[in-house]
Amino acid sequence: MKRNPKLSGYNRKQALDAKPVAFPPVRTETKGEKLYVTLEFVRPRWQRVLGADKLCERSFGLDAYGREVYAACDGKTPVKTIIKRFAKKNHIDPAEAERNLTMFLKTMIGKGLVGIPLPDRNAIPEESK
């Protein structure tokens, strides 16, 4: 699975049915209310040409809400279910929760914390066969 998939071209239903998966961390550490997740990345080729090591680590700090969303990214739970649970637990309007969580998921995807294996756009749905 690619770390930064292109999400354009997928409709809202496909995006809400997608099941995000958190990439396995090298380590996690809790400091106060924050969870720090450290992941290993392959450096871009140009950095390696200049003498940098092939692999590097990056840490990301997640607050209580971020932790909740990150923990829900298990590869089994659809985005729409994560949104419903988050809205209910935190007493937030579902539409507001959808806006905020989809933006947060896009941020986590862009940073390489989470990936979303999306179905092939050209695949024929099972019920159509």
C-alpha positions, 0 to 999 in steps of 0.5 A: 500500500502506498503511503500517500494515495491520490484521493481525487476521482473517488466519490463521497460514498467510496471515501466514507466506505474506505477503511483506514489503516494506521501504519505500524509505528516503530514506537509509541510514547505517552507524555501527559495527554499526548501520544507520540507515534514514531514511524520509519520512512524511506528518505527521498532519493535526492537526500540519499544521493547527498549522503543521508541514511536511507531510513529516517524516523519521524514522530507525531504528537496526537492529542486525545481526539487524534489518539481516538481517531488514530486508534480507530484506523484498524483497517476494518472500520469504515470512515463513516463508522469512525465519524458516527462513533466520534460524533456520539462519544464527543457530543458533536453534530455528525456533519461537523464531525464528518468535516473535521475527521475527513480533514484530519484523516487527509492530514494523517494520510499526507504525513504518512501515519495512515493509509486508505486502501481504496477500491479500484475505480474501474472495478465492477461492483459484485452486485453488478456482475 
